[in-house]
Amino acid sequence: MRFPRLIWIILFSIECGFLFAQDSLTIISYNVENLFDCEHDSLKNDSSFLPDGMHHWTYHRYQTKLDRIAQVIVNISGWESAALVGLCEVENKYCLKDLCYRLRRFHYKYVHYESADERGIDVALLYDSTKVQVLNSKPLHVSLNDDATRDILYVEALVEGQDTLHAIVCHLPSKLGGSAATDWKRKTAKQVIQQQVDSILLMQPKARIVVMGDMNSEPKDDLQGLNNQMIELTRVGQGTHKYHGIWSCLDQIYVSDAMKDNTIVRIFSPQWLLEEDKQYLDYQPKRTYVGYRYKNGYSDHLPIVLRYRL
């Protein structure tokens, strides 16, 4: 995924204004792709990610995966930590504790709830406890008849001691079984998000709301009261995920009207997060696995970075 030098210069110049603004914060959304520990959980279908499983998921590989994710977050953050990091595909609190330990200089804590997902992968939110005070949190359940899926995470927090921010982290149902056949599942999940957004805006019309995560669909302005920040990036050919040679922005960030004029969003895609795409040419995300073949990479998704001027 290569872009003209002029575009990079323009984006970098704009972002620098946010980066060096005293009253700004960074939010990251990242699907880390199968962050499992290597202990069996009898309540989850995690057998493939065990030392004797199909992926031969050893303690060493688990530790390396944590190092890789921490490397990405540190490189995005630089000297100043990201205030919030929304994560998709995390197995449990033990993975989050181990990740926070690697990021301990950033004082991260986490919000996470176990969900009914069959594979046991959930969403979570890391927050810098020196900048963010969590006021309230809860899981938002998505009912898909007999199909179990991931809960959506809602967190209300006080940022820098002055501004209340409502964060929603989600990983919507996949297209497994066909895009058209499973579209109702993603629409149902978005209805749950919409209900939460509506309830916030009813009480606080100028509320600061961020919805982030893997939407498993192309960007649309389909949540009332929110603005999808990825639409413009899609128009210039950028993406966070590559499938059969085609980039798409499955990972997305929405912000409320109160935030839209003070935000800038980019996809974090340094060369070391990519590898050569020998089949379809150009580059692709450097994954941990391709099938069952260990690649010692990062994820099949690229992270999104939002900078918001308070």
C-alpha positions in Angstrom: 0.0 0.0 0.0 2.1 2.9 -1.3 0.9 6.5 -1.7 2.4 9.5 -3.5 5.0 11.4 -1.6 3.0 14.6 -1.7 0.0 12.9 0.0 2.3 11.7 2.8 3.8 15.2 3.2 0.4 16.8 3.5 -0.9 14.3 6.0 2.2 14.5 8.1 2.1 18.3 8.1 -1.5 18.3 9.2 -1.0 15.7 11.9 2.0 17.6 13.3 -0.3 20.4 14.2 -2.3 18.0 16.3 0.7 16.1 17.6 2.3 19.2 19.1 -0.9 20.7 20.4 -0.9 20.7 24.2 -4.5 19.7 24.5 -4.8 16.7 22.2 -5.1 13.0 22.6 -4.5 9.9 20.6 -6.9 7.0 20.2 -5.9 3.7 18.5 -8.1 1.0 17.1 -6.4 -2.3 16.3 -7.6 -5.8 15.4 -4.6 -7.8 16.7 -5.7 -11.1 15.1 -6.0 -14.0 17.5 -4.3 -12.9 20.7 -4.7 -16.2 22.6 -2.7 -17.3 25.6 -1.5 -20.9 25.5 -3.7 -22.3 28.3 -6.8 -24.3 27.6 -10.2 -22.8 28.6 -12.9 -25.5 28.7 -15.6 -22.9 28.1 -14.0 -21.8 24.8 -13.1 -23.4 21.4 -9.4 -22.5 21.8 -7.9 -25.9 21.0 -6.2 -24.7 17.8 -4.2 -22.1 19.8 -2.5 -24.5 22.3 1.0 -26.0 22.2 -0.4 -29.3 20.8 -3.0 -27.6 18.6 -3.1 -27.0 14.9 -1.2 -23.7 15.2 1.3 -25.1 17.7 0.8 -22.0 19.8 3.7 -22.2 22.3 4.5 -20.0 25.2 7.4 -18.5 23.2 5.1 -17.6 20.3 2.6 -16.1 22.7 5.3 -13.9 24.2 6.5 -12.9 20.8 2.9 -11.9 19.8 2.7 -9.7 22.9 6.0 -8.1 22.0 4.8 -7.4 18.4 1.5 -5.7 19.6 3.4 -3.6 22.2 5.9 -2.6 19.5 3.1 -1.2 17.3 1.4 0.7 20.2 4.8 2.2 21.3 5.7 3.3 17.8 2.4 4.9 17.2 2.5 6.7 20.6 6.1 7.9 20.6 6.8 10.0 23.7 3.2 10.5 24.6 1.0 7.5 25.2 -2.2 6.9 23.4 -5.0 7.8 25.8 -7.2 4.9 24.5 -6.4 1.7 22.6 -9.4 -0.3 21.3 -8.5 -3.9 20.7 -10.3 -6.7 18.8 -9.6 -10.5 19.0 -8.3 -10.7 22.6 -9.0 -14.0 24.4 -9.0 -12.9 28.0 -7.9 -10.7 30.9 -4.6 -12.6 31.2 -3.6 -11.6 27.7 -4.4 -8.0 28.6 -2.5 -8.1 31.9 0.6 -9.4 30.0 0.2 -6.7 27.3 -0.1 -3.9 29.9 3.0 -5.2 31.6 5.0 -4.7 28.4 3.5 -1.2 28.2 3.9 -0.4 31.9 5.7 3.0 31.2 2.4 4.1 29.8 0.4 3.2 32.9 -2.2 1.3 31.0 -5.2 -0.4 32.6 -8.0 -2.2 30.7 -11.7 -2.7 30.5 -12.8 -6.2 29.3 -15.8 -8.5 29.7 -16.0 -12.1 28.7 -18.6 -12.6 25.9 -20.4 -15.6 24.3 -18.2 -15.8 21.2 -17.5 -19.4 20.4 -13.8 -19.0 19.9 -13.6 -16.8 23.0 -12.2 -13.7 21.3 -13.4 -10.4 22.7 -13.0 -6.7 22.4 -11.2 -4.6 25.1 -10.1 -1.1 25.8 -6.7 -0.1 27.2 -6.5 3.4 28.8 -3.7 5.5 30.2 -4.7 5.8 33.8 -2.8 9.1 34.2 -5.0 10.7 31.5 -8.2 8.8 31.7 -10.6 8.0 34.5 -13.2 5.3 33.8 -16.6 6.4 35.1 -18.8 3.6 33.8 -18.6 0.5 31.6 -20.7 -2.3 30.4 -21.0 -5.0 27.7 -23.7 -4.5 25.1 -25.1 -7.9 24.1 -26.0 -8.7 20.5 -28.7 -11.2 20.1 -28.5 -13.3 16.9 -31.0 -16.0 17.6 -28.9 -19.2 18.2 -25.7 -17.7 16.9 -23.2 -16.6 19.6 -21.2 -13.5 18.9 -19.0 -11.0 20.6 -20.4 -8.3 22.9 -19.9 -4.7 22.2 -18.0 -2.7 24.9 -19.2 0.7 26.2 -17.0 2.9 28.3 -17.7 6.3 29.7 -14.5 8.1 30.8 -13.2 11.5 32.0 -10.3 12.6 29.9 -7.6 14.9 31.2 -9.8 15.7 34.2 -12.2 17.8 32.1 -13.9 16.2 29.1 -16.3 13.2 29.2 -15.7 10.8 26.4 -18.0 7.9 25.4 -16.1 5.0 23.8 -17.6 2.0 22.0 -15.4 -0.8 20.9 -16.9 -3.5 18.6 -16.0 -6.4 16.3 -19.0 -7.1 14.2 -20.0 -10.5 12.9 -17.9 -11.8 10.0 -18.9 -12.5 6.4 -18.4 -16.3 6.9 -21.2 -17.9 5.0 -21.4 -15.1 2.5 -21.7 -11.3 2.7 -25.3 -11.1 1.7 -26.4 -14.0 3.9 -24.7 -12.5 7.0 -25.5 -8.9 6.4 -28.4 -9.0 8.8 -26.0 -9.9 11.6 -23.9 -6.8 11.2 -27.0 -4.7 10.9 -28.3 -6.1 14.1 -25.0 -5.3 15.9 -25.1 -1.8 14.5 -28.7 -1.4 15.8 -27.3 -2.1 19.3 -24.6 0.5 18.8 -27.2 3.0 17.5 -29.4 2.5 20.6 -26.5 3.3 22.9 -25.5 6.3 20.8 -29.1 7.6 20.8 -29.4 7.2 24.6 -26.2 9.2 25.1 -27.2 12.0 22.7 -30.7 12.2 24.2 -29.2 13.2 27.5 -26.1 15.0 26.1 -26.7 16.4 22.6 -23.1 17.6 22.4 -21.6 14.5 23.8 -18.1 13.3 22.6 -18.6 9.8 21.2 -16.1 7.5 19.5 -17.1 4.2 18.0 -14.1 2.1 16.9 -13.4 -1.5 15.8 -13.6 -4.0 13.0 -16.9 -3.5 11.2 -16.3 -6.4 8.7 -17.8 -4.1 5.9 -16.9 -1.1 3.9 -17.2 2.3 5.5 -20.6 4.0 5.5 -22.2 6.9 7.3 -24.8 4.5 8.7 -24.9 5.5 12.3 -27.1 8.5 13.0 -25.4 11.3 15.0 -21.9 10.0 14.0 -19.5 10.6 11.2 -17.4 7.7 9.7 -13.8 9.0 9.5 -12.6 6.3 7.1 -14.7 7.2 4.1 -12.2 9.7 2.7 -9.3 7.3 3.2 -11.2 4.7 1.2 -11.7 7.1 -1.7 -7.9 7.5 -2.0 -7.3 3.8 -2.0 -6.2 3.2 1.5 -7.1 0.2 3.6 -6.5 -1.7 6.8 -7.0 -5.2 5.5 -6.2 -7.0 2.2 -8.1 -9.9 0.7 -7.4 -11.4 -2.7 -5.3 -8.4 -3.6 -7.9 -5.7 -2.7 -7.5 -3.3 0.2 -10.5 -2.4 2.3 -11.2 -0.4 5.4 -12.8 -3.0 7.6 -11.5 -1.2 10.6 -13.2 2.1 11.2 -13.7 5.0 13.6 -16.8 7.1 13.9 -17.0 10.3 15.9 -19.9 12.5 17.0 -20.6 16.0 15.6 -18.9 17.5 18.7 -15.6 16.0 17.6 -15.6 15.8 13.9 -14.0 19.2 13.2 -11.1 18.5 15.6 -10.0 15.1 14.5 -7.6 13.6 12.0 -7.4 9.9 11.2 -4.7 7.9 9.5 -3.8 4.2 8.9 -0.5 3.3 10.6 1.4 1.4 7.9 5.2 1.5 8.3 7.2 -0.8 6.1 8.0 -3.2 9.0 4.3 -3.9 9.4 4.0 -5.0 5.8 5.4 -7.8 3.6 5.6 -8.4 -0.1 2.4 -9.7 -1.6 3.9 -12.2 -4.0 0.5 -13.4 -5.4 -1.2 -10.1 -6.0 1.8 -7.8 -6.0 2.4 -4.7 -3.9 2.3 -5.2 -0.1 0.1 -6.8 2.5 0.0 -6.8 6.4 2.6 -9.1 7.9 0.5 -11.7 9.7 1.3 -14.0 12.6 0.0 -17.0 10.6 -1.0 -17.7 7.0 -3.2 -20.7 7.4 -1.3 -22.9 9.8 2.1 -21.6 8.7 3.8 -19.5 11.3 5.0 -16.1 9.9 6.1 -14.4 13.1 4.3 -11.2 12.1 1.8 -8.8 13.7 -1.7 -9.0 12.4 -3.8 -9.3 9.2 -5.1 -5.8 10.0 -3.4 -2.4 10.2 -4.2 -0.1 13.1 -6.1 3.2 12.8 -4.8 6.3 14.7 -7.2 9.2 15.6 -5.8 12.4 17.0 -8.3 14.6 18.7 -7.8 18.2 19.8 -9.6 18.8 23.0 
